[in-house]
Amino acid sequence: MIPIASFLIQKGKCHNCKAEIGIHYPLIELITASIFLLVSIFWIEPLQVLFFSICFFTLICIGVIGYRESSIPKFINVGFIVFGLIASALKVGSISPDDAILGGSFGFLIPFIYNFTYSRQHWKSNLIEPSNFLLLAAVGVWVGPVCITFIAIVGLFTQGLASTLYASNEFKILDYHKTLICALGVITILMRQ
């Protein structure tokens, strides 16, 4: 809460140089604090609090990186997949190890099949970025096969819409699909508990 309070006290300006601070910084702090509060309300077991705190922190980081950058580093997604499989093996959440593996597989295969179908029909380069394969697989490990199918369809639709509307322009105003996938992942994990 300190960063939010200091942002308000200093009226959105740096204390030293008086430069404006973007509103997204306190928003990220507020979202993070809210999610950690929800984690402490939904889960009582220390192991669950630890695992889901790390899960949501990782999703927030991926969402912010996805909003700012064109791709997410592989080690973050792969680490998130491994961490989710460990969580399911330890029965930390409501996802069984079988559902975690299926969710990760669905999350990876849905954009793969979409790319294959799209490139065969239009003879163009792939529409879906390879980093989204791992992102959807990582979220799928945490939410299971049914929920990841919905999240993947929404994510692919927003990316496809952005690519179609802004194909001739480098700036894609609708290109927030990674952040959307992460937000839907957080909501789905909270609702499954």
SVG drawing of the C-alpha trace seen along z (x, -y; Angstrom):
<svg xmlns="http://www.w3.org/2000/svg" viewBox="-16 -18 32 56">
<polyline fill="none" stroke="black" stroke-width="0.4" points="0.0,0.0 3.0,-2.3 3.6,-2.8 -0.1,-3.6 -0.1,-6.1 3.1,-7.8 1.7,-8.0 -1.4,-9.8 0.6,-12.0 3.1,-13.1 0.2,-13.6 1.7,-11.1 5.1,-12.8 8.6,-11.6 9.8,-13.1 13.3,-13.9 12.8,-15.0 9.1,-15.8 8.5,-13.7 5.1,-12.1 4.7,-8.5 2.3,-6.4 -0.9,-5.4 -0.2,-1.7 2.4,-1.5 0.0,-2.0 -2.7,0.0 -0.3,3.0 0.4,2.5 -3.3,2.3 -4.1,5.4 -1.3,7.4 -2.4,6.4 -6.0,7.3 -5.0,10.7 -2.8,11.5 -5.7,10.5 -8.0,12.9 -5.4,15.7 -5.3,15.2 -9.1,15.4 -9.6,18.4 -6.8,20.6 -5.9,21.3 -3.3,24.0 0.3,22.5 1.3,24.6 -1.7,23.5 -1.1,19.8 2.6,20.2 1.8,21.9 -1.1,19.7 0.7,16.5 3.6,17.5 1.1,18.6 -0.7,15.2 2.5,13.2 3.8,15.1 0.6,14.4 0.8,10.7 4.4,10.6 3.6,12.4 0.6,10.1 2.8,7.0 5.6,8.4 3.0,9.4 1.5,5.9 4.9,4.3 6.9,6.7 6.2,8.8 7.1,12.1 7.5,13.7 10.8,15.3 10.6,19.1 12.1,19.8 9.1,18.0 6.5,20.0 8.4,23.3 9.0,22.6 5.3,21.9 4.4,25.2 6.8,27.2 5.6,25.3 1.9,26.0 2.7,29.7 4.4,29.8 1.3,28.1 -1.0,30.6 1.2,33.6 1.1,32.2 -2.7,31.7 -2.3,28.1 -5.3,27.0 -8.4,28.5 -6.6,29.7 -5.6,33.3 -2.2,34.2 -4.1,35.8 -6.2,32.6 -3.0,30.5 -1.3,32.5 -4.4,32.4 -4.8,28.7 -1.2,28.0 -1.5,30.2 -4.8,28.5 -3.2,25.1 -0.3,25.9 -2.3,27.8 -5.1,25.3 -2.9,22.5 -0.8,25.1 -3.8,26.5 -5.0,23.0 -1.7,22.1 -1.6,25.2 -5.1,24.7 -4.7,20.9 -1.4,21.3 -2.7,24.1 -5.8,22.2 -4.3,18.8 -0.7,19.7 0.5,17.0 2.9,17.1 1.5,18.2 -0.8,15.9 -0.2,17.0 3.1,16.2 5.1,19.2 5.3,17.7 1.5,18.0 1.8,21.8 3.8,22.0 1.7,19.3 -1.5,21.2 0.1,24.4 1.3,22.9 -2.2,21.5 -3.7,24.8 -1.7,26.7 -3.3,24.5 -6.9,24.4 -7.4,27.8 -8.6,28.8 -12.1,27.4 -11.2,23.9 -8.1,23.6 -10.2,24.3 -12.4,21.2 -9.4,19.0 -7.5,20.1 -10.4,19.3 -10.8,15.8 -7.1,15.2 -6.8,16.4 -9.8,14.3 -8.4,11.1 -5.0,11.8 -6.6,12.6 -8.8,9.5 -5.8,7.3 -3.8,8.8 -6.6,8.3 -7.5,4.8 -3.9,3.5 -2.1,5.7 -0.6,2.7 0.3,0.8 3.1,1.6 1.1,0.4 -1.7,2.9 -4.0,1.2 -5.9,4.5 -2.8,6.6 -3.3,7.3 -4.1,11.0 -1.3,12.1 -2.6,9.8 -6.2,11.0 -5.1,14.7 -3.4,14.1 -6.4,12.2 -8.8,15.0 -6.4,17.5 -6.5,15.6 -10.3,15.4 -10.7,19.1 -8.3,20.3 -10.2,18.2 -13.6,19.5 -12.5,23.1 -11.8,23.0"/>
</svg>
